[in-house]
Amino acid sequence: MTHSDSPARVPDSGATYVFAVCRDTRAVNSADLTGLSGMPGGGRVRLIASGALTAVAQTVPAADFTDEVWQPRLSDRREIERYARAHHEVVSAAAAAGPVVPLPLATLYLDDERVRRVLADEAARFHGALQRVAHHAEWGVKVYRSVAPPERPAPVPERPVAASAPRRGAPAPGAGLAYLNRKRGVHDRRERRREEALGVAESVDAELRELAAASRRLRTHGAALTGEQRVHVLNATYLVAADRADELRRAVGALRERTDAQIELSGPWVPYSFVGEV
């Protein structure tokens, strides 16, 4: 949870929740935000202006956002998704009227006057972020590799033995070495597949970065398999100009055909990943 002040100082009468910061434009001021619910238990969604900036805000019960209440909520997947969706709904509605700087989930201030002061003090940073994301959207790209069924080394053949042989079923000389070589071959093939998949991921990322104004590599799902028996090898997000969106889609389609990789494209999204620390 993000507080501008110590939780102990948040008044019981309510606190000001800020969803996003945008420019104080005619389009923003005429945007219809009144039908949005915002945070559970909150008042109407409204605008707080300060100079050339406007905060999209709402009064919420302060008691619902204390650390004692919020921390357990973070471990409740259904509950945190409910709050995240409410936050995103307001941010998306504001973004329809122009560029926005989304603030982190649960950003609270003591009151509206404190919000105005922050907008004034941090105006240069907000304007820089707004300029960076204006007329751009965020796109997510995930690349997967297929996983072949596990290979098992063939069993060691047994050498036929004469009736007079003192030991039955004794492996042929060198059979143990052959077994180890086969096992090593299975490992080497697995490593080659992994290296090839990582190479494809790097080439996909390099090509898409040429189209993007900025990009970020995110953590992959690791070696855990999905239901489709595949492993996640690239998780990246790209800030792409609105007039290059079709070019991005065509590039991803061409990469699918050329690499035969499983590539998933999602977006366009509000550029949460590229507003920086504000």
Order of alpha helices (4+ residues) and beta strands (2+ residues): beta-beta-alpha-beta-beta-alpha-alpha-beta-beta-alpha-alpha-beta-alpha-beta-beta-alpha-beta
